[in-house]
Amino acid sequence: MRANVLYGVGAIGAALLAQPPAPEDRVHEVRLALWVAMPAHMQQPFEQRYGIRVTAEIFGQTESIVVSISPAGQPGKPGTAGRPSPYFEVRTVDEDVAVPVGEVGEIVSVTADATFVGCPMLAGERAILNWAAANHDPAHYADPDVLDISRDAGDHLTFGHGRHRCLGSHLAKREVQVAIEELCRLGTFELAPGAEVHYRLGGGRAPVRLPVIVRR
C-alpha cells in the first residue's frame, strides 16, 4: 500500500482488526489512520498490530469541515471528540439548556447573531448536536428509555430526517433484523447480575461492554 493516511468510520478499523493476523499487516507506508468514532479500547491494539498511529478523536458533518479533532503530534484523549477546530467557536447545548463539561451535546449552525440561554452566538458559529438524545424525548415518546420492539415509532430520528436521511438506512435495518434473528436462535438474554453498563459518548451513545447471560 502506497498511501500515507487512512480515513474512514471507526467500523472499518474495527473490521480490519477483526481479521486474522497476517505477515503483511505491517507491509505498507501508512503513518496515520483517522478513524471517526473508533472505540477507545480498540485504538492501541490497532496501533500495535499495524504500526499505524490512530486518531479517533474527531467530529464533523457532511455539511461542514471537521469541527473538532485531536491535532497530529499532540496527545489526544480516547473516547472524546478532540479539540475544537480553530475555524469554529464550538458551544455545547442541549435543547435550551447549556450542557456541563463531560455531557453529550449538539452542534448546530447559527445563521444570524443571537443570544441562546443567555449566551451570545454569532452567525457562522457551531454548537454540538446531542445525537445521543434523539428518540428520548418523554414529551414525544412514552417511556423513551424502555426497549419496546412493538412500539409504533415511525417518526424516529435514528437515521436522520428529510434530505439528511442516511442513504444506507434500508441496508442497516436489514442488517439489524438479521442480527436479531440470529441472536434469538441462541436463546434468551438477560443482564448479568450486578453488571454495570458503561456507555461510549461522542457522536452517538453505545455500550462499551454489555455482560449478559444466555439461557437456552
C-alpha positions, 0 to 999 in steps of 0.5 A: 500500500502506497498511501500515507493516511487512512480515513474512514468510520471507526467500523472499518478499523474495527473490521480490519482488526477483526481479521486474522493476523497476517505477515503483511499487516505491517507491509505498507507506508501508512503513518496515520489512520483517522478513524471517526468514532473508533472505540477507545479500547480498540485504538492501541491494539490497532496501533500495535498490530499495524504500526499505524498511529490512530486518531479517533478523536474527531467530529464533523458533518457532511455539511461542514469541515471537521469541527473538532479533532485531536491535532497530529503530534499532540496527545489526544484523549480516547473516547472524546471528540478532540479539540475544537477546530480553530475555524469554529467557536464550538458551544455545547447545548442541549435543547435550551439548556447549556450542557456541563463539561463531560455531557453529550451535546449538539452542534448546530449552525447559527445563521444570524447573531443571537443570544441562546440561554443567555449566551451570545452566538454569532452567525457562522458559529457551531454548537454540538448536536446531542445525537445521543438524545434523539428518540428520548424525548418523554414529551414525544415518546412514552417511556423513551428509555424502555426497549419496546420492539412493538412500539409504533415509532415511525417518526424516529430520528435514528437515521436522520430526517428529510434530505439528511436521511442516511442513504444506507438506512434500508441496508442497516435495518436489514442488517439489524433484523438479521442480527436479531434473528440470529441472536434469538436462535441462541436463546434468551438474554438477560443482564448479568447480575450486578453488571454495570453498563458503561456507555461510549459518548461522542457522536452517538451513545453505545455500550462499551461492554454489555455482560449478559447471560444466555439461557437456552 
